[in-house]
């Protein structure tokens, strides 16, 4: 069920954190990987080395997924290198951490472009390369449904992305393409280090997690692998939450 030899996956924001873990996990089970990055080339190269340890090909593509011209170029490279795409993991994310009343139009548009609109563009470009059985997986967070301090633009954009996933699931389902969201709880990644109250977030998350530990990037990667497999064939348009039970604590 988890032998995916011969398949190709694109992981946006795949050089670090959750994206890196997903890229490595999919390569471990036979997929060739396209790692998309914007700034962290050395991290992307390190991810490629990990992918290649499993005997898989890894194409590195520098592209800002919020820019249509960059997305155009990225998919031209994917088509030239592989000629197909089986899995799209929309993981790249960004946004400013500010109180609501300090937000500007630029802050709002920046987060929406990268976290929500980019998914639509990526899917539109991927479809010509994707056949029946393809997978689209968006990576979200609990901030899409919970109010988190200074997380307004990211949370709202993630909520928009989750809504888009449901609409895509309805339209692409007849084509045999599965579209779902993986929503992660608090993961101690480089992104979380930008929060001024990082230690408090992690401490509170640990206290409120019934399974007694914080989730890791590998936990998120494992669920992504499941959604890429035939075991998930009848899961469509859903948000699969990976948080050790944190969200059910109110």
Steps between C-alpha positions, in 0.01 A plus 500: 500500500791735564713401201486810280786420267487698177283780633599867515414746777539877519543638853488878519702648784678165505842612618429516875263398776181315412566524126840338535360217711227436243747499210723248677211275605360483147847429358545224757200327344613531140400842372717737302478846655484860385611725785384858463672775699542878491795609715660206678703335224741322735208348689348392169826335400510318834145374443596381151788297646260330739262420215778360285611266780190298418601478135243754387543797270461847646442814296560829682296796377530853634160664467272732692163325480323836539640609161328357195811532285701297751232230509496490120875448492491236774247285319690533174800352681289222652353412160845494339660291778221253579214549253241436770399581856320262737501694827482872576571602859426869552707573808671836436364762740570849620339792678563782741452458875324815620194604705185540290490879519857530371436304182517667159367409158848382403518264800159355415569453129843349564361226722199431279713477185751253643277293727171488307512627142821310429318169552259585219783596264698187588203273435419669169858446386519144637185363338642462147774281651277309743299192410228310684618404847692824551518662841480863610583563865498840666683552829306713747502576872261527793510877457249458218226427756648640823591854598875515562673817614654697207402222256215684324625513141639147504194355673256668263700394196519141624122500550460621141733225383298233681183630335671488162597137567132410545403667173789337314401163646153531349622608157796262474339197659337386173847503346624258766719756674496507880528839671545533876654710776743399773467737794789499746502598864797673663822377337833639612632613159692805381165667426394475865823669606362823353234510770609717795304270734633176352590343834155571643332354191700178525454473876124547480468261206686230691278542806182478291598207278337176621770281345761672716747631240525762230461387142802493271554567132518123451150460646367737233704324231355162599141621456593657167641166388172333600302753294723422203429128528212285379394457863353850481308454175164599653624802695410812304476869589585440864720668760706233675627647828835383639533641850501216752150601610576863585204640304240298690595661831290810436 
